[in-house]
Amino acid sequence: MHHSQSRGGTLRTFIAIELDDQVLRALAAVQSKLEAALPPRSVRWVRPEGIHLTLKFLGDTPAARLEEVQRALAAAAARVAPFSFSVEGLGCFPNPRRPRVIWVGVKEPTGALARLWQAVEAEVAPLGWPTEARGFQPHLTLGRVQRHVSSADLRALGELVEKSEVGRLGSMTVRAVSFIRSDLKPTGAVYTTLAEAHLGGGAGETG
């Protein structure tokens, strides 16, 4: 099998935990509930299959360095045992008065998710992708507020997000972390998993 990308060029990539179907269905249900309550076309919703728990966004990644990143990811994943997290609560960045991103929260009380993030940072930062100053705020992005939305609509949107009671939507066990490429197409991003690294020292398969 020959990869046309492997010679040269760059890919847009990121490292993330892929969500299971049950969680994706729950997120899709929250999206449609919010969409019904918001001004039409005020939010660009992320397609459920495009929602990931991102650990590190790499952006432009030279094809020649994919293996290096895969090795770093395998080393990071081996340092953390499998764990579970729950998906609950709703919020927006940067704040409810000027919401730009609508997200669902991720709760992982044992610190395993934070340890996994730190392990990924420790292995990948030396390759030239420095750690972001704002630290790790685990979340799942549901949608991005469109630029043209009026300030009154923005406030209404923020208030709706604040008072929406999104309880516990589900939980899942994390056994692997994925190295994913995204191709921006006119219809939206298309995601391809380049490699999976198994937590707790299992062997990784490349897809």
Secondary structure, DSSP 8 states (H G I E B T S, - for coil): ---GGGSS-EEEEEEEEE--HHHHHHHHHHHHHHHHHS-TTSEEE--GGG-EEEEEEEEEEEGGGHHHHHHHHHHHHHTS--EEEEEEEEEEES-TTS--EEEEEEE-TTSHHHHHHHHHHHHHGGGT----TT----EEEEEEE-TT--HHHHHHHHHHHHH----EEEEEEE-EEEEEEEEEETTEEEEEEEEEEEGGG----B-
